Amino acid sequence: MAEHGRQLAEAEAKHLHAGLAARADHIADLQRTLKALMPAPERPALPVPGQQGDEHPSAPTSPSTDTGTAAGGRRRWRRT
C-alpha cells in the first residue's frame, strides 16, 4: 500500500514538473515575441497614423490636383 502511494506521488511530481517546463517554454516564447515587437533602441518608434502631432513633416497637408491620383485616392497611370 505504501509503495502505491509513493508511485502516485512520483507520477504527480513528474506531471507537475512537465507542466512547469511547458509554462517556462511558453513564457520564453512570449518574451521573445515581445522583444521582437519592441522598437530598436537606436531608432525611434514609427508614429501611429491618425495620432495628433505625429504627422510626417514631408506629408502633404492638403490634396493636390496634379498628383496623378483619381477620385477615391486611386492612382491613374499614364504613359509619358
Distance bins in CASP14 RR format, pairs under 12 A and 6 or more apart:
PFRMAT RR
TARGET T0000
AUTHOR 0000-0000-0000
RMODE 2
METHOD distances of the structure
MODEL  1
1 7 0 0 0 0 0 1 0 0 0 0 0
1 8 0 0 0 0 0 1 0 0 0 0 0
2 8 0 0 0 0 0 1 0 0 0 0 0
2 9 0 0 0 0 0 1 0 0 0 0 0
3 9 0 0 0 0 0 1 0 0 0 0 0
3 10 0 0 0 0 0 1 0 0 0 0 0
4 10 0 0 0 0 0 1 0 0 0 0 0
4 11 0 0 0 0 0 1 0 0 0 0 0
5 11 0 0 0 0 1 0 0 0 0 0 0
5 12 0 0 0 0 1 0 0 0 0 0 0
5 13 0 0 0 0 0 1 0 0 0 0 0
6 12 0 0 0 0 0 1 0 0 0 0 0
6 13 0 0 0 0 0 1 0 0 0 0 0
7 13 0 0 0 0 0 1 0 0 0 0 0
7 14 0 0 0 0 0 1 0 0 0 0 0
8 14 0 0 0 0 0 1 0 0 0 0 0
8 15 0 0 0 0 0 1 0 0 0 0 0
9 15 0 0 0 0 0 1 0 0 0 0 0
9 16 0 0 0 0 0 1 0 0 0 0 0
10 16 0 0 0 0 0 1 0 0 0 0 0
10 17 0 0 0 0 0 1 0 0 0 0 0
11 17 0 0 0 0 0 1 0 0 0 0 0
11 18 0 0 0 0 0 1 0 0 0 0 0
12 18 0 0 0 0 0 1 0 0 0 0 0
12 19 0 0 0 0 0 1 0 0 0 0 0
13 19 0 0 0 0 0 1 0 0 0 0 0
13 20 0 0 0 0 0 1 0 0 0 0 0
14 20 0 0 0 0 0 1 0 0 0 0 0
14 21 0 0 0 0 0 1 0 0 0 0 0
15 21 0 0 0 0 0 1 0 0 0 0 0
15 22 0 0 0 0 0 1 0 0 0 0 0
16 22 0 0 0 0 0 1 0 0 0 0 0
16 23 0 0 0 0 0 1 0 0 0 0 0
17 23 0 0 0 0 0 1 0 0 0 0 0
17 24 0 0 0 0 0 1 0 0 0 0 0
18 24 0 0 0 0 0 1 0 0 0 0 0
18 25 0 0 0 0 0 1 0 0 0 0 0
19 25 0 0 0 0 1 0 0 0 0 0 0
19 26 0 0 0 0 1 0 0 0 0 0 0
19 27 0 0 0 0 0 1 0 0 0 0 0
20 26 0 0 0 0 0 1 0 0 0 0 0
20 27 0 0 0 0 0 1 0 0 0 0 0
21 27 0 0 0 0 0 1 0 0 0 0 0
21 28 0 0 0 0 0 1 0 0 0 0 0
22 28 0 0 0 0 0 1 0 0 0 0 0
22 29 0 0 0 0 0 1 0 0 0 0 0
23 29 0 0 0 0 0 1 0 0 0 0 0
23 30 0 0 0 0 0 1 0 0 0 0 0
24 30 0 0 0 0 0 1 0 0 0 0 0
24 31 0 0 0 0 0 1 0 0 0 0 0
25 31 0 0 0 0 0 1 0 0 0 0 0
25 32 0 0 0 0 0 1 0 0 0 0 0
26 32 0 0 0 0 0 1 0 0 0 0 0
26 33 0 0 0 0 0 1 0 0 0 0 0
27 33 0 0 0 0 0 1 0 0 0 0 0
27 34 0 0 0 0 0 1 0 0 0 0 0
28 34 0 0 0 0 0 1 0 0 0 0 0
28 35 0 0 0 0 0 1 0 0 0 0 0
29 35 0 0 0 0 0 1 0 0 0 0 0
29 36 0 0 0 0 0 1 0 0 0 0 0
30 36 0 0 0 0 0 1 0 0 0 0 0
30 37 0 0 0 0 0 1 0 0 0 0 0
31 37 0 0 0 0 0 1 0 0 0 0 0
31 38 0 0 0 0 0 1 0 0 0 0 0
32 38 0 0 0 0 0 1 0 0 0 0 0
35 41 0 0 0 0 0 1 0 0 0 0 0
37 45 0 0 0 0 0 1 0 0 0 0 0
38 45 0 0 0 0 1 0 0 0 0 0 0
39 45 1 0 1 0 0 0 0 0 0 0 0
39 46 1 0 0 1 0 0 0 0 0 0 0
39 47 0 0 0 0 0 1 0 0 0 0 0
40 46 0 0 0 0 0 1 0 0 0 0 0
44 54 0 0 0 0 0 1 0 0 0 0 0
45 51 0 0 0 0 0 1 0 0 0 0 0
45 54 0 0 0 0 1 0 0 0 0 0 0
46 54 0 0 0 0 1 0 0 0 0 0 0
46 56 0 0 0 0 0 1 0 0 0 0 0
47 53 1 0 0 1 0 0 0 0 0 0 0
47 54 1 1 0 0 0 0 0 0 0 0 0
47 55 1 0 0 1 0 0 0 0 0 0 0
47 56 1 0 0 1 0 0 0 0 0 0 0
47 57 0 0 0 0 0 1 0 0 0 0 0
47 59 0 0 0 0 0 1 0 0 0 0 0
48 54 1 0 0 1 0 0 0 0 0 0 0
48 55 0 0 0 0 0 1 0 0 0 0 0
48 56 0 0 0 0 0 1 0 0 0 0 0
49 55 0 0 0 0 1 0 0 0 0 0 0
49 56 0 0 0 0 1 0 0 0 0 0 0
49 59 0 0 0 0 1 0 0 0 0 0 0
50 56 0 0 0 0 0 1 0 0 0 0 0
50 59 0 0 0 0 0 1 0 0 0 0 0
53 59 0 0 0 0 0 1 0 0 0 0 0
55 61 1 0 0 1 0 0 0 0 0 0 0
60 66 0 0 0 0 0 1 0 0 0 0 0
60 67 1 0 0 1 0 0 0 0 0 0 0
60 69 0 0 0 0 0 1 0 0 0 0 0
63 69 0 0 0 0 1 0 0 0 0 0 0
63 70 0 0 0 0 0 1 0 0 0 0 0
63 71 0 0 0 0 0 1 0 0 0 0 0
63 72 0 0 0 0 0 1 0 0 0 0 0
63 73 0 0 0 0 1 0 0 0 0 0 0
64 73 0 0 0 0 0 1 0 0 0 0 0
65 71 0 0 0 0 0 1 0 0 0 0 0
66 76 0 0 0 0 0 1 0 0 0 0 0
67 73 0 0 0 0 1 0 0 0 0 0 0
67 74 0 0 0 0 0 1 0 0 0 0 0
67 75 0 0 0 0 1 0 0 0 0 0 0
67 76 0 0 0 0 1 0 0 0 0 0 0
68 74 0 0 0 0 1 0 0 0 0 0 0
68 75 1 0 0 1 0 0 0 0 0 0 0
68 76 1 0 1 0 0 0 0 0 0 0 0
68 77 0 0 0 0 1 0 0 0 0 0 0
68 78 0 0 0 0 1 0 0 0 0 0 0
68 80 0 0 0 0 0 1 0 0 0 0 0
69 75 1 0 1 0 0 0 0 0 0 0 0
69 76 1 0 0 1 0 0 0 0 0 0 0
69 77 0 0 0 0 0 1 0 0 0 0 0
69 78 0 0 0 0 0 1 0 0 0 0 0
70 76 1 0 1 0 0 0 0 0 0 0 0
70 77 0 0 0 0 0 1 0 0 0 0 0
70 78 0 0 0 0 0 1 0 0 0 0 0
END
